[in-house]
Amino acid sequence: MGEAHVAGLPSGFDLAKELQEARSVWLATAYARMSGWKLIEKPLLAGNATLHLLAGTDHHLTQPELLRTWKALSKPGKIEAKAFTERDTTFHAKVLLVATGDNRHFAIVGSANLAEGGLLNNIECSLFTESPGDVQEISGWFLHAFRRAKPIDDDLLRDYAEQYHMAQADQRHERKAFQKLRKRQARRRARTIKSELKGTANLALGSFLVNTNVRNSEEDHRRMMQEQEASAFNEPWKYEIDAIHEADIVFLYKSREGIVAFGRAGKLEVRDDEDAHTVPLKGFRLVHPPITASRIRELAGWPPSGWPLRETVEHLEPALGRRIHKIALGSRA
């Protein structure tokens, strides 16, 4: 699911099954969130494995709630949880070591943290290994790091929670400043695109991809599909819609699926009560099957791993827009 990739993973590998049937599990992560823990908590606790859990605290990204959860689960000889708190270095490791019930050992080492994004949605890459030499070396590293870490006790939780909430307040202030910057950039980007289109013989040559925001809000996605419109919400992203001119072709892009619908843009609507900028889509049509990100990369001549759609609104080169439009017109929907 998503773009979190594990190289060398055996065919039919089932992580939940392996965790539930394990004898022991060692987990180290640079930061940990409840969203990631909930993905593995059930199989881990349903089995009989001894657990060694280690989370970093650098940059205050690990959630205090997660550390409290681990502390509550701790049992001598059964579940041991620690936090890496040294300040003269950065704890950046992501390691999973498992000893199975049938005396196998494997490790997964890579970029993914214990968070929903790291395990499912982000572009991540990790490596699976059952090599005895690799597993032994990684085990030695883990034991060394675990000895340096501190047990999660009330004092550590209190101090870290205070630091975490202070850091969150600082980040909110920084986000506001960043949003102001993004707002200026979005408006400038919209003006630039409109200026470029005015220089063409036909103002209707513009083609755009609009992300339906399904990863953040299922309701946003449903509304765009039902109301046959393209929208962007909140500061500063809503201003990116302003780049779309009447009669431009607009493709609605659903994360993890691809282009699912398209139409020609109507007049821009500013909906202050919803903090949204919207264009209705005339001649709205569904696209089935969806035109996937890999197909778009192929049509554009981009590398296979290039261009995951991250922008709210993406302006397409005219030739690419025409190719996508031709495929969308020929879809079965």
C-alpha positions in Angstrom: 0.0 0.0 0.0 1.2 3.5 -0.8 4.9 4.0 -1.8 6.6 2.5 1.3 8.8 -0.1 -0.3 10.8 -3.0 1.3 13.4 -4.5 -1.0 14.1 -8.3 -0.7 10.8 -9.0 0.9 9.9 -12.7 0.4 6.8 -13.5 -1.6 3.7 -13.8 0.5 5.4 -12.2 3.5 2.8 -11.2 6.2 4.3 -8.9 8.8 1.3 -9.1 11.1 1.5 -12.9 11.1 5.3 -12.8 11.7 4.9 -10.4 14.7 2.1 -12.4 16.2 4.0 -15.6 16.0 7.4 -14.1 17.0 9.5 -15.2 20.1 11.1 -11.8 20.4 10.9 -8.4 18.7 13.3 -5.5 18.8 12.0 -2.2 17.4 14.0 1.1 17.1 12.6 4.2 15.5 13.8 7.8 15.2 10.3 9.0 16.1 7.1 7.2 17.0 3.5 8.2 16.7 0.3 6.5 17.8 -0.9 6.2 14.2 2.1 3.8 13.5 1.8 2.0 16.8 -1.8 1.1 16.2 -0.9 -0.6 12.9 1.3 -3.1 14.7 0.0 -3.1 18.3 -2.6 -5.8 17.8 -0.4 -8.6 16.3 2.5 -7.7 18.7 0.3 -7.9 21.8 -1.7 -10.9 20.6 1.4 -13.1 20.5 3.8 -14.1 23.2 6.9 -12.3 22.1 9.3 -10.4 24.4 9.4 -6.8 23.2 12.2 -4.3 23.3 10.9 -0.9 22.1 13.2 2.1 21.5 12.1 5.6 20.3 14.2 8.7 19.7 13.2 12.1 21.1 15.2 14.4 18.9 13.3 17.4 17.5 10.3 16.4 19.7 8.6 14.4 17.0 7.8 11.3 19.1 4.4 11.8 20.8 4.3 11.8 24.6 1.1 9.7 24.3 3.0 7.0 22.6 5.7 6.9 25.3 2.9 6.8 28.0 1.4 3.8 26.2 4.7 2.0 26.1 5.3 2.7 29.8 1.9 1.3 30.7 2.6 -1.9 28.7 6.0 -2.4 30.3 6.5 -5.7 32.2 9.9 -6.9 33.5 11.2 -9.7 31.3 8.3 -9.3 28.9 8.1 -5.7 27.5 10.9 -3.2 27.9 10.5 0.3 26.5 13.1 3.1 26.4 13.7 6.5 24.9 17.0 7.7 23.4 17.5 11.1 25.0 21.2 11.9 24.5 21.6 15.5 23.2 25.1 15.4 21.8 24.0 13.3 18.9 20.9 12.5 16.8 19.1 9.2 17.0 18.0 8.5 13.4 17.7 4.7 13.2 14.8 2.7 11.9 15.2 -1.0 12.7 13.0 -4.0 13.2 14.5 -7.3 14.4 12.4 -10.4 14.8 13.2 -13.9 16.1 10.4 -16.2 15.0 8.8 -19.2 16.6 10.5 -21.6 14.1 13.9 -20.2 15.0 14.3 -17.9 12.0 15.7 -14.4 12.4 15.1 -11.5 10.1 15.7 -7.7 10.1 14.1 -4.8 8.2 16.3 -1.6 8.1 15.4 1.5 6.2 14.0 5.0 6.2 10.5 4.4 7.7 9.6 5.7 11.1 6.8 4.2 13.3 4.1 6.4 11.9 1.2 5.8 9.4 3.1 7.9 6.9 6.3 5.9 7.3 4.6 2.5 7.2 2.0 3.2 4.5 1.9 6.5 2.7 5.4 8.1 2.4 8.0 7.3 -0.3 10.2 5.1 1.9 12.7 2.4 1.1 13.8 -0.4 3.5 15.8 -3.6 3.1 14.7 -7.1 4.4 17.5 -9.5 5.3 17.7 -13.0 6.8 21.5 -13.2 6.4 22.9 -14.5 9.7 25.8 -12.1 9.5 23.6 -9.1 8.9 21.2 -10.1 11.7 24.0 -10.6 14.1 25.6 -7.3 13.4 22.3 -5.4 13.6 21.5 -7.2 16.9 24.8 -6.0 18.3 24.1 -2.5 17.2 20.6 -2.6 18.8 21.8 -3.9 22.1 24.4 -1.1 22.3 21.9 1.6 21.5 19.4 0.1 23.9 21.9 0.2 26.8 22.5 3.9 26.1 18.8 4.7 26.2 16.7 5.6 29.3 13.8 3.6 30.7 10.5 5.5 30.2 9.6 6.6 33.8 7.4 9.4 35.2 10.3 11.9 35.3 11.3 11.3 31.7 7.6 11.5 30.6 7.0 14.8 32.5 10.1 16.5 31.2 9.7 15.3 27.7 6.0 16.2 27.6 6.8 19.8 28.6 9.5 20.1 25.9 7.2 18.5 23.3 4.3 21.0 23.9 6.8 23.9 23.9 8.1 22.7 20.6 4.6 22.3 19.2 3.8 25.9 20.1 7.0 27.0 18.3 6.1 25.0 15.3 2.6 26.5 15.1 4.2 29.9 15.0 6.6 28.8 12.3 3.7 27.2 10.3 1.8 30.5 10.4 4.8 32.3 9.0 5.3 29.6 6.4 1.7 29.7 5.4 2.0 33.5 4.7 5.0 32.7 2.5 3.2 29.9 0.7 0.2 32.2 0.2 2.4 34.8 -1.6 4.1 32.0 -3.6 0.7 30.5 -4.6 -0.6 33.8 -5.8 2.6 34.6 -7.7 2.5 31.1 -9.3 -1.1 31.6 -10.4 -0.2 34.9 -11.9 2.8 33.4 -13.7 0.7 30.6 -15.2 -2.0 32.9 -16.3 0.5 35.2 -17.9 2.1 32.3 -19.8 -1.3 31.2 -21.1 -2.2 34.7 -22.3 0.8 34.5 -24.6 -0.8 31.5 -26.5 -3.2 31.6 -29.4 -5.9 29.9 -27.4 -6.6 30.6 -23.7 -8.2 27.2 -23.4 -4.8 25.4 -23.8 -4.2 25.1 -20.1 -4.4 21.6 -18.5 -4.2 21.1 -14.7 -4.2 18.3 -12.2 -6.1 19.0 -9.0 -5.5 16.8 -6.0 -8.8 15.8 -4.4 -7.2 15.8 -0.9 -8.5 12.4 -0.1 -5.5 11.6 2.1 -6.6 14.5 4.4 -10.3 14.5 4.0 -12.6 11.9 2.4 -15.3 14.5 2.5 -13.4 16.9 0.3 -12.9 14.1 -2.3 -16.6 13.1 -2.2 -17.8 16.6 -2.6 -15.6 17.3 -5.6 -16.9 14.2 -7.3 -20.5 14.7 -6.4 -20.6 18.5 -7.0 -18.5 18.1 -10.2 -16.0 20.7 -9.2 -12.3 21.3 -8.4 -11.5 22.9 -5.1 -8.6 23.8 -2.8 -9.0 24.6 0.8 -7.4 26.8 3.5 -4.4 29.2 3.4 -2.3 29.1 1.3 -3.3 26.2 -0.9 -6.7 27.6 -2.0 -4.9 30.3 -4.0 -3.4 27.7 -6.3 -6.8 27.2 -7.9 -6.6 30.8 -9.1 -4.2 29.7 -11.9 -7.0 27.9 -13.6 -8.7 29.9 -16.5 -12.2 29.3 -17.8 -12.3 26.5 -20.3 -9.0 24.9 -19.1 -9.1 21.2 -18.8 -9.0 20.1 -15.2 -8.2 16.5 -14.2 -9.2 15.3 -10.7 -6.4 13.2 -9.2 -7.1 10.8 -6.3 -4.1 9.8 -4.3 -3.1 6.1 -4.7 -5.5 5.7 -7.6 -4.8 8.3 -10.3 -7.0 10.6 -12.5 -10.6 9.7 -11.7 -12.5 12.5 -13.5 -12.2 15.6 -15.7 -14.0 18.5 -17.1 -13.6 22.0 -18.4 -13.3 24.8 -15.8 -16.0 27.3 -15.3 -15.7 30.6 -13.5 -13.7 30.8 -10.3 -15.8 30.9 -7.1 -14.4 32.2 -3.9 -16.2 30.6 -0.9 -15.1 32.5 2.1 -17.5 30.6 4.4 -15.7 27.4 3.5 -12.2 28.9 3.1 -12.1 27.5 -0.4 -11.5 28.5 -4.0 -13.5 26.4 -6.5 -14.1 26.0 -10.2 -17.1 24.1 -11.5 -16.3 21.4 -14.1 -18.4 21.6 -17.2 -18.9 18.4 -19.2 -17.8 16.4 -16.2 -16.8 12.8 -16.9 -15.6 9.9 -14.7 -12.4 8.1 -15.8 -12.4 4.3 -15.5 -10.1 2.8 -15.0 -8.2 5.7 -13.4 -5.1 7.0 -15.2 -2.4 6.0 -12.7 0.6 8.0 -11.6 2.9 5.4 -13.3 0.9 5.9 -16.6 1.3 9.6 -16.3 5.0 9.3 -15.8 5.2 7.1 -18.8 3.2 9.6 -20.9 5.5 12.4 -19.8 8.7 10.4 -20.3 9.7 10.8 -16.7 11.7 8.2 -14.7 9.6 5.4 -13.1 10.1 6.7 -9.6 9.6 10.4 -10.5 6.7 12.7 -9.8 4.5 11.7 -7.0 1.7 14.4 -7.1 2.4 16.6 -4.1 1.2 20.0 -5.2 -2.5 20.9 -4.7 -2.6 22.1 -8.3 -0.2 20.9 -11.0 0.1 22.8 -14.3 0.7 20.3 -17.1 2.7 20.8 -20.3 0.4 21.2 -23.3 1.5 18.0 -25.0 1.1 16.0 -21.8 -2.3 17.5 -21.2 -3.4 16.5 -24.7 -2.2 12.9 -24.2 -4.0 12.5 -20.9 -7.1 14.1 -22.3 -7.2 11.6 -25.2 -6.9 8.7 -22.9 -9.6 10.1 -20.5 -12.0 10.6 -23.4 -11.5 7.0 -24.4 -12.2 5.6 -20.9 -15.2 3.4 -20.2 -16.9 5.7 -17.7 
